[in-house]
Each structure stands twice: as C-alpha cells, then as structure tokens.
C-alpha cells in the first residue's frame, strides 16, 4: 500500500522498527538504509511515502537528508529518531516540516500513533488528489466534446495531462441516462461502486453537459456488467447507449455521438436497457416524408372525418417503417407535423389559445416521452383536441345568432359600463371562445369595436342635438370628458367641438 524507508546506522534499531511495522502494517513495503547517502539514493529511486530517519548518521546526517529531500517534487512524510532529547534537533526538524520526533529506544505505541496519523493524512490527501483529477478530467473531456474545431494533437496532449494513456488499445464510450431527475454526483458514485474493484475495467466516468454519466472503457462487456449490477436496484431505471470500438483518440467525439445516437433508440425499444450502436447503425435512411398525408390531416381537422384523421395518422406513424429506419426519420416526422399542423393552427388562434393547448410544448420534442407508444397517444390526443375545437369554432361561426345577439346588446348598452366579460356572459359563451370569435366576425377586438360604436353615437348627438360636449360624453359611456375627447380625436382626427362646428 505505502512504501516506508527506515534510515539508521544501528542495524538492530532499523531491523527492530522494520519488524514492528511489518507486523502492524503487513501491506506496507519497507526499505532499509544505513546512512544518509544510501537513504537519499533509495528515496530518489522508489519515492517512499514515509521516511523514518535517525539524526546522527555517518556521511550525511538526518537533518541534511531532510534538507535534501525538500528539493524533491514529491516529498515524503518525515519522522526523526534520536537517542538524545535535544530540543535544538526538534526545532530544526520542525523547520523542515517533520511530522514527529521520536526518542530511542522507540516505543511501539508511540511509533504506531505517529504512523496512524501520517496514514490518515496521506489517505485524505490522496482522496483530494483523486477528486481533483476526476474534476479535471470531466472538464477537459467535456471541452473536447463541445469543441468541434479541436485538433488531434491537442486531444492527445489533453489525454496525457489527464493521465489517460490506454486509448490506443481500443476503447468504447457509453452514456448512462437515468429515467427522471437524478443528482449527477449520485449517479457517478452509483456507477463507481459497481465497477470491478481490481481496476480490470480500466474505465473513467464523468458527467456530460446534460448531466448524464459517460463511461470510457477498454471493454464493452463492462456495460452489460453495469446493467446487471445497477439493475438490482428496482427503483433505479436507466438506459445505456454504447458506441463502436475506436482505436484513435481523435475519434472520441465521434464515439460519444454514436453512444448518444444509440441511446435514442430506447424511445422505440423501451424494454432494452443496453443499446449498442453496432446493432442500429445499419438501419435504413429515409428522407421522403409523407407530407401529403400530413397536409390531409391538417385540412380535415374540424370536419366530420374523425375516422379518416386517425387512419391517416396511423399511416404517417407506421411503426414497422419507423422501427426499421434511423431514428432521424421519426425526428423529421415530428418536426414536419409540428410545422404543418400545430404551428399553423396556433398561429391562427393566437397566444391565448396556445395556452389552452400547452401539450404542444411537450409534443414538440419526441424525447419528452418515454416511448414511441406514449408519444403516439399524446399526438393523437392533441389532434383530437384540435379537431373538436375546430368543430366547435366552426359551429359557432355558422350560427350567427350568437354574434347578432352580442352586436345588438353592445349597440343597445354602449352607454353603460361595458366589457368583454359582461357581453360573453350575456350570450352564454366561454370568454376565450367569444374573444376569438368576436375578432373573427368583426375584424376588430372588443375594445376598438366599442370605441367605434360610442363615437358613432357621439357624432349623431353632436350633429342632431344641442347637448353640451361633456353631456354627450356621459351619454355615450365616458364619465371623463377628457377621455372622451381623446378617443374622439383618435378616431375622427379632430375634437368634438371642431366636428360640431363643421357639421
């Protein structure tokens, strides 16, 4: 586990300390040196994590050895041994960052106490080092994925800095996507816990920009292993997309895209947890979309041809064709349906109606659904909603009695405190439906139409009566004469007084 060097010119002492360490820490490797020069050579060769050195040694004493070690990039934890309880030695040791100062003969308990403190610090430091390396790797790997213009030599250099040097042996990229929201760090931890502890998988896991786990591995079997191990948690639902094998690190982004593409096929095969790009790459490319059938569906909405709408939808959503084609075909179909049917429909109805049919926001992206079946049923449901809405709207348009009653009511009551809600309640129509229908019927929104009717009444009174302007203002529904004058000028271009003088 850790390498320990014991330097002391007294053979029995160094052998005794070695025996104590071997019994207490059997996994540690121990090395011996009889003087400072020999110790320095061993340190430079094996880079031990812990050095226990005597103060008084021939050729190079312990203090000089410690000073020499300070020049090394990798500095071990240092423990001083001395047969003399000399504070000056202790002060020199502290200046050179020595962990402890032990007196000879070495007490077993004191030695183990010092060793355990050092081991705890080493493990904490290693853990932080590994964590920083993981964070660094994640940032650099995402940088490669997000930078389409990065050159091969830069990729090679980055992999070297990330201490990843096994890619030339062939590697795979897998993307593990959980169903539903899950904390990314929890996902990485869950994956690392089930990877083989012996390091045989030679794998690196990190989070991509979509908070999915990406696993680079030498062995494609590791993804089946993940499926088996992660699948033991019945509450954890996930899918894995796996790339083809790649030999060149320059293909890293391509292999990631292959894994991402494979992952999309879970939409068609929701019961398949591991999808290999090798299995789906040969699917046919279909570019001819059934645009004419999609147009037919759009044209039939609102008619009495509900069965034909559903029949044509089944023809468009031919699962046999879709499942034998690349997933891009279904993506293109979805895009065409949204452009031809839904966006055109909602553009005619306006934003208010768009909120009524907020399902469109979800159906705009097929991957908002867990499977093709869920998407198909949502698509059919939205079409039927629009179909029924169209039928209702057309029925309302055909029965002009509603609008005739509304117009008559406005003209009879325009002098009162009138608004859209009052009129829609009077004729017993939904506020939103009436608002849309009123504009379609009159070509104006309610407020502008009411202004027009009131100013018509004002013109008549200005020409045919001797009422004062402020009296006419109140007679046509404006309690504030200034507001009346402003609206009159807005519509007629002149003031009420000027209008009366001209007529």
C-alpha positions in Angstrom: 0.0 0.0 0.0 2.6 2.6 1.2 6.4 2.5 0.9 8.4 3.2 4.1 12.1 3.9 4.3 13.9 3.3 7.7 17.4 5.0 7.8 19.6 4.3 10.9 23.3 3.4 11.2 22.4 0.9 14.0 21.3 -2.3 12.4 19.3 -3.6 15.3 17.3 -0.4 15.6 16.4 -0.3 11.9 15.6 -4.0 11.8 13.5 -3.7 15.0 11.5 -0.8 13.6 11.0 -2.7 10.4 9.7 -5.8 12.3 7.2 -3.7 14.2 5.9 -2.0 11.0 5.6 -5.3 9.2 3.6 -6.9 12.0 1.2 -3.9 12.3 1.0 -2.9 8.6 1.6 -6.1 6.6 0.6 -4.5 3.3 3.4 -1.8 3.6 6.7 -2.2 1.7 9.7 -1.4 3.9 13.2 -0.4 2.8 16.4 0.0 4.9 19.4 2.4 4.7 22.4 2.6 7.0 23.3 6.2 6.3 22.0 9.4 4.8 23.7 9.0 1.4 22.2 5.5 0.9 18.8 6.8 2.1 18.8 9.6 -0.4 19.6 7.2 -3.3 16.7 4.9 -2.3 14.3 7.9 -1.8 15.1 9.2 -5.3 14.6 5.7 -6.8 11.4 4.5 -5.1 9.8 7.7 -3.8 8.5 6.4 -0.5 5.5 8.0 1.2 7.1 7.8 4.7 10.7 8.2 5.8 11.9 7.4 9.3 15.4 8.6 9.8 18.0 8.8 12.6 19.6 12.2 13.4 23.2 11.1 13.9 24.4 9.0 10.9 27.8 8.9 9.0 28.4 10.6 5.6 25.1 12.5 5.8 23.1 13.0 9.0 19.3 13.1 9.3 18.9 16.9 9.2 21.0 17.2 6.0 19.0 14.3 4.5 15.8 16.1 5.3 17.0 19.3 3.7 18.0 17.4 0.5 14.5 15.9 0.4 12.9 19.3 0.4 14.2 19.8 -3.2 12.2 16.8 -4.5 8.9 17.3 -6.2 7.3 14.5 -4.3 8.1 14.9 -0.6 7.5 12.0 1.9 6.1 12.3 5.4 9.2 12.6 7.7 9.8 11.1 11.2 13.0 11.9 13.2 14.7 9.4 15.5 17.3 10.4 18.1 19.0 9.0 21.1 19.2 12.4 22.6 16.4 14.5 24.0 17.9 17.6 22.4 15.4 20.5 21.7 17.7 22.0 19.1 17.2 18.9 16.9 13.5 19.2 17.4 13.5 22.8 16.3 15.5 22.0 13.2 13.1 19.2 12.4 10.0 21.4 12.8 11.5 23.9 10.4 11.8 21.2 7.8 8.2 20.0 8.2 8.9 16.8 10.1 5.7 15.0 11.3 7.1 13.8 14.6 10.2 13.5 16.7 10.7 10.1 18.5 13.3 9.2 21.1 15.2 5.9 21.1 14.5 3.3 22.2 11.4 3.6 20.0 8.2 3.0 21.9 5.9 0.7 19.9 2.7 2.6 20.8 4.3 6.0 20.1 5.5 4.7 16.7 2.1 3.3 15.8 0.4 6.6 16.9 2.7 8.6 14.7 2.2 6.1 11.7 -1.6 6.2 12.0 -1.6 10.0 12.0 0.5 10.0 8.9 -1.6 7.3 7.2 -4.8 9.3 7.8 -3.2 12.4 6.3 -2.0 10.5 3.3 -5.4 9.0 2.6 -7.1 12.3 2.9 -4.6 13.9 0.6 -4.9 11.0 -1.9 -8.7 11.3 -1.8 -8.5 15.0 -2.6 -6.0 14.3 -5.4 -8.3 11.7 -6.9 -11.2 14.1 -6.6 -9.4 16.9 -8.3 -8.2 14.6 -11.0 -11.8 13.4 -11.6 -13.0 17.1 -11.8 -10.1 18.0 -14.1 -10.8 15.0 -16.4 -14.6 15.8 -16.5 -13.9 19.5 -17.5 -11.3 18.5 -20.2 -13.4 15.7 -21.7 -16.4 18.0 -21.9 -14.2 20.6 -23.5 -13.2 18.1 -26.2 -16.8 17.1 -26.8 -18.0 20.7 -27.0 -15.2 22.0 -29.3 -15.7 20.8 -32.9 -12.5 22.5 -34.1 -10.1 21.0 -31.7 -7.0 19.4 -33.3 -5.8 15.9 -32.9 -2.5 16.8 -31.3 -4.3 18.9 -28.7 -6.6 16.0 -27.9 -3.6 13.7 -27.4 -1.9 16.3 -25.2 -5.1 16.7 -23.1 -5.4 12.9 -22.6 -1.7 12.8 -21.5 -2.3 15.5 -19.0 -5.4 13.6 -17.7 -3.2 10.6 -17.2 -5.2 8.5 -19.7 -2.7 6.6 -21.9 -4.6 3.4 -22.7 -6.8 4.6 -25.6 -4.5 3.2 -28.3 -5.5 -0.3 -27.2 -9.1 0.4 -28.3 -11.9 1.9 -26.3 -15.7 2.3 -26.1 -17.9 5.2 -24.9 -21.1 4.5 -23.1 -23.8 7.0 -21.9 -25.8 6.0 -18.9 -29.1 8.0 -18.8 -31.4 7.7 -15.8 -35.1 7.9 -16.2 -36.3 11.0 -14.4 -34.2 13.5 -12.5 -31.2 12.3 -10.5 -28.2 14.2 -9.0 -25.2 13.7 -11.3 -22.7 13.1 -8.5 -25.0 10.4 -7.0 -25.2 8.8 -10.5 -21.3 8.7 -10.8 -21.0 7.3 -7.3 -23.5 4.6 -8.0 -21.6 3.6 -11.2 -18.2 3.7 -9.5 -19.4 1.4 -6.7 -20.3 -1.4 -9.1 -17.3 -1.2 -11.3 -14.8 -4.0 -10.7 -12.5 -3.0 -7.8 -9.5 -4.6 -9.3 -9.3 -2.0 -12.0 -9.7 -4.5 -14.8 -12.3 -2.4 -16.5 -9.8 0.4 -16.9 -12.7 2.9 -17.0 -13.3 6.6 -16.5 -16.7 8.0 -15.6 -17.7 11.7 -15.8 -20.8 13.8 -16.3 -21.6 15.4 -19.7 -23.4 18.7 -20.2 -26.8 17.0 -20.0 -25.9 15.6 -16.5 -25.7 12.0 -17.9 -22.9 9.7 -16.9 -20.3 8.9 -19.7 -18.1 5.9 -19.2 -15.0 5.4 -21.3 -13.8 1.8 -21.1 -11.5 -0.7 -22.8 -14.0 -3.5 -22.5 -17.5 -3.4 -24.0 -18.6 -6.1 -21.5 -18.4 -3.6 -18.7 -21.7 -2.1 -19.9 -23.5 -5.4 -19.6 -21.9 -5.7 -16.2 -23.3 -2.3 -15.3 -26.8 -3.3 -16.4 -26.7 -6.3 -14.2 -25.3 -4.6 -11.1 -27.3 -1.3 -11.4 -30.5 -3.3 -12.3 -30.5 -4.8 -8.8 -32.0 -1.5 -7.6 -35.5 -1.8 -8.9 -36.2 1.9 -8.2 -33.3 2.9 -10.5 -34.4 3.0 -14.1 -31.8 3.7 -16.7 -30.7 3.1 -20.3 -27.2 2.7 -21.7 -26.1 3.6 -25.2 -22.7 2.2 -26.3 -20.5 3.2 -29.2 -18.5 1.1 -31.6 -14.9 0.3 -30.7 -12.5 3.1 -31.6 -8.7 3.0 -31.9 -7.8 6.6 -32.4 -8.3 9.2 -29.7 -9.3 11.7 -32.4 -12.5 9.7 -32.7 -13.5 10.3 -29.1 -16.2 12.8 -30.0 -17.5 10.5 -32.8 -17.8 7.6 -30.4 -19.7 9.8 -27.9 -22.1 10.8 -30.7 -22.5 7.1 -31.5 -23.4 6.3 -27.9 -25.8 9.3 -27.9 -27.5 8.1 -31.1 -27.8 4.5 -29.8 -29.4 5.9 -26.6 -32.2 7.5 -28.7 -33.4 4.1 -29.8 -34.7 3.4 -26.3 -37.6 5.5 -27.4 -38.5 2.7 -29.8 -37.4 -0.2 -27.6 -38.2 1.0 -24.0 -37.5 -2.5 -22.5 -34.0 -2.7 -23.9 -31.5 -1.3 -21.3 -28.3 -1.6 -23.2 -28.3 -0.5 -26.8 -25.2 -0.9 -28.9 -24.6 1.4 -31.9 -23.3 -1.7 -33.8 -26.9 -3.0 -33.7 -28.6 0.1 -35.0 -26.1 1.7 -37.4 -27.3 -0.3 -40.4 -30.9 0.9 -40.2 -32.1 2.5 -43.5 -32.0 6.2 -44.1 -35.4 7.5 -45.1 -35.7 11.1 -46.4 -39.1 11.1 -48.1 -41.7 12.2 -45.6 -45.4 11.6 -46.2 -46.0 15.4 -46.5 -49.2 14.9 -48.5 -50.8 12.8 -45.8 -49.7 15.2 -43.1 -51.4 18.0 -45.1 -54.6 16.0 -45.4 -54.7 15.6 -41.6 -54.4 19.3 -41.1 -57.1 20.0 -43.7 -59.5 17.5 -42.2 -59.3 18.9 -38.6 -62.7 20.4 -37.7 -64.6 18.3 -40.2 -66.8 15.2 -39.6 -63.9 12.9 -40.8 -62.6 11.8 -37.5 -62.0 8.2 -38.6 -60.1 9.4 -41.6 -57.9 11.6 -39.4 -57.0 8.6 -37.2 -56.5 6.4 -40.2 -54.1 8.8 -41.8 -52.3 9.3 -38.6 -51.7 5.6 -38.4 -50.4 5.7 -41.9 -47.9 8.5 -41.0 -46.8 6.8 -37.8 -46.1 3.4 -39.5 -44.2 1.7 -36.7 -42.8 -1.0 -39.0 -41.2 1.7 -41.2 -40.1 3.8 -38.3 -38.5 0.9 -36.4 -36.6 -0.2 -39.5 -35.3 3.3 -40.2 -32.8 5.5 -38.5 -34.2 7.5 -35.5 -33.7 10.7 -37.6 -36.7 9.7 -39.7 -39.0 9.9 -36.7 -37.4 13.2 -35.6 -38.1 14.6 -39.1 -41.7 13.4 -39.0 -42.3 15.1 -35.6 -40.8 18.3 -37.0 -43.0 18.2 -40.1 -46.2 17.6 -38.1 -45.4 20.5 -35.8 -44.6 22.9 -38.6 -47.5 21.9 -40.9 -50.3 21.2 -38.4 -49.7 22.6 -35.0 -47.8 25.8 -35.5 -50.1 26.9 -38.3 -53.1 26.2 -36.3 -52.0 28.1 -33.2 -50.7 31.0 -35.3 -54.3 31.5 -36.5 -55.7 31.2 -33.0 -53.1 33.3 -31.1 -51.3 33.0 -27.9 -54.4 32.8 -25.7 -55.4 29.5 -27.4 -51.8 28.3 -27.4 -52.0 28.2 -23.6 -55.2 26.2 -23.7 -53.2 23.5 -25.7 -50.0 23.6 -23.7 -49.5 19.9 -24.7 -47.8 21.3 -27.8 -44.8 22.4 -25.8 -44.2 18.8 -24.8 -45.0 17.2 -28.1 -42.6 19.4 -29.9 -39.7 17.1 -28.8 -40.3 13.3 -29.1 -37.7 12.7 -26.3 -40.1 14.3 -23.8 -41.8 10.9 -23.8 -40.5 7.6 -22.5 -41.5 5.6 -25.6 -43.0 5.7 -29.1 -46.3 4.5 -27.8 -46.5 7.3 -25.2 -45.7 9.8 -28.0 -48.2 8.4 -30.4 -51.1 8.5 -27.9 -50.2 12.1 -26.9 -50.0 13.1 -30.6 -53.4 11.5 -31.3 -54.9 13.2 -28.2 -53.7 16.6 -29.3 -55.0 16.2 -32.8 -58.4 15.2 -31.4 -58.5 18.2 -29.1 -57.8 20.5 -32.0 -60.3 18.6 -34.1 -63.1 19.1 -31.5 -62.1 22.7 -31.0 -62.3 23.3 -34.7 -65.7 21.7 -34.9 -66.9 23.9 -32.1 -65.5 27.0 -33.6 -67.0 26.3 -37.0 -70.3 25.6 -35.3 -70.1 28.9 -33.6 -69.2 30.7 -36.8 -72.2 29.1 -38.7 -74.7 30.2 -36.0 -74.6 33.9 -36.4 -77.3 34.3 -33.8 -74.6 34.5 -31.1 -72.8 37.3 -32.8 -76.1 39.0 -33.8 -77.1 39.0 -30.1 -73.8 40.3 -29.0 -73.7 43.1 -31.5 -77.3 44.1 -30.7 -76.5 44.1 -27.0 -73.5 46.3 -27.4 -75.4 48.8 -29.5 -78.2 49.0 -27.0 -75.9 49.2 -24.0 -72.8 51.0 -25.2 -73.6 53.9 -22.8 -73.2 51.6 -19.8 -70.0 50.2 -18.2 -69.5 47.5 -20.8 -66.7 45.0 -21.2 -65.9 41.6 -22.9 -66.8 39.6 -19.8 -70.2 41.2 -19.5 -71.1 40.5 -23.1 -69.8 36.9 -23.2 -71.8 36.1 -20.1 -74.9 37.7 -21.6 -74.8 35.4 -24.7 -73.5 32.4 -22.6 -70.2 31.8 -24.3 -66.8 30.9 -23.0 -64.7 34.1 -22.6 -61.8 32.9 -24.7 -64.0 31.5 -27.5 -66.1 34.7 -27.6 -62.9 36.9 -27.7 -61.6 34.9 -30.7 -65.0 34.7 -32.4 -65.7 38.4 -32.0 -62.5 39.4 -33.7 -63.0 36.9 -36.5 -66.5 38.2 -37.0 -66.0 42.0 -36.8 -62.3 42.2 -37.7 -61.7 44.2 -34.5 -61.0 43.4 -30.9 -63.8 44.2 -28.4 -62.3 47.4 -27.1 -61.8 49.0 -30.5 -65.3 48.0 -31.6 -66.9 49.5 -28.5 -65.0 52.8 -29.1 -66.3 52.8 -32.7 -69.9 52.3 -31.6 -69.6 55.0 -28.9 -68.1 57.6 -31.3 -70.8 56.8 -33.9 -73.4 57.8 -31.2 -71.4 60.9 -30.3 -71.3 62.1 -33.9 -75.0 61.7 -34.2 -75.7 63.6 -31.0 -73.2 66.4 -32.0 -74.9 66.9 -35.3 -78.6 66.5 -34.2 -78.8 67.9 -30.7 -77.7 70.9 -28.7 -76.3 68.9 -25.7 -73.0 70.2 -24.4 -69.9 68.1 -25.1 -69.5 66.9 -21.5 -73.2 65.8 -21.5 -72.7 63.8 -24.8 -69.5 62.3 -23.3 -71.6 60.8 -20.4 -74.4 59.8 -22.8 -72.1 57.6 -24.8 -70.4 55.9 -21.9 -67.5 58.2 -21.0 -67.6 59.6 -17.5 -64.4 61.5 -18.1 -64.9 64.2 -20.8 -61.1 64.4 -21.4 -61.0 60.7 -22.2 -64.0 61.1 -24.5 -62.2 64.0 -26.3 -59.0 61.9 -26.6 -60.8 58.9 -28.1 -62.9 61.1 -30.4 -59.8 62.8 -31.8 -58.0 59.4 -32.1 -60.8 58.1 -34.3 -62.0 61.3 -36.1 -58.8 63.3 -36.2 -60.5 66.4 -34.8 -62.0 67.4 -31.5 -65.8 67.0 -30.7 -66.1 70.8 -30.8 -64.5 71.1 -34.2 -66.7 68.3 -35.5 -69.9 70.1 -34.4 -68.7 73.4 -35.9 -68.0 71.6 -39.3 -71.4 69.9 -39.3 
